[in-house]
Amino acid sequence: MAKASADNGSRRRIAIALGSGSARGWAHIGILRALSRMGVRPDIVCGCSIGALVGAAYANGRLEELANAVTGLGALELVRFFELDLGARGFVDTPRLRTFLEDCVAGPGDKIGDLPLAYGSVATDLQTGQEIWLQDGPLLDAAWASFTMPGLFPPVRNGGRWLVDGGLVNPVPVSLARALRADVVIAVNLNGDLVGRHLNPPHQSTRASPMKSITAALREQAPMLFKERDVDEAPTPWALDTAASAINIMQDRITRSRMAGDPPDVLLSPRLGHIRLLEFHRAQQAIAEGEACVERARATLDFVLG
């Protein structure tokens, strides 16, 4: 097994490309933990959206702080990060979330250039659609720009551009890892088994309990936003479920296209179809599946890295 060691110039440079996937992204924590136990410690960390956030915590030596913070959140606690404002600020209480992430990912003084690993995140220029690579400056700013999902977050002003979620253009940033001189790229695709998984009728959905779904918790807190349907009607997908499925389809197709042209050396695909877009309170399950995914891929990892 190849062991990553930044001071060994003769060894191949290993990169990990952590993909987008909203709440499913906590699986990245389990993947990084399991790889570390195998002796695989990447020299390069690239991330998109939630992958940029987890990657920032890992590169900054704060992965376990992030894990402890997110596994301590319940659905009702998560409601406090959302606000009933559909105007320019989006649907997330960004100051509260920013404070939370500064406590467990990166503080205002943490810069990418000071990290022991190479780090890069992917964002999208809202005006041109151009893919933007963020490789310097404040660490949390680079991660934040990458996960600003339109509608939930306001766009981020950076270098004269308005930036939004990188998952719109490059959900699994293998190309960025290659550009950072990676010899071996391990990619994590969180969206491989998700198309159509979020359009279940209400009686089959996790929405039945507000502790099981952040969308249900929001509905309970703000019923005026959601119209109840007659139980005898053909079930129309909920608005957030429709948005989630649209995002899943888009990112799945983009990921397939991008990786067909620039395939990773190892592809990890955790089985996360049971976790919805905003179910950030299900971190324990996502982390466990991330660890299990690495165990299933152990033979491939040994072969490629050995």
Summary of the structure (lengths in Angstrom):
residues: 306
radius of gyration: 18.8
end to end distance: 3.9
largest distance: 67.1
contacts: 1079
relative contact order: 0.20
helix: 44%
strand: 14%
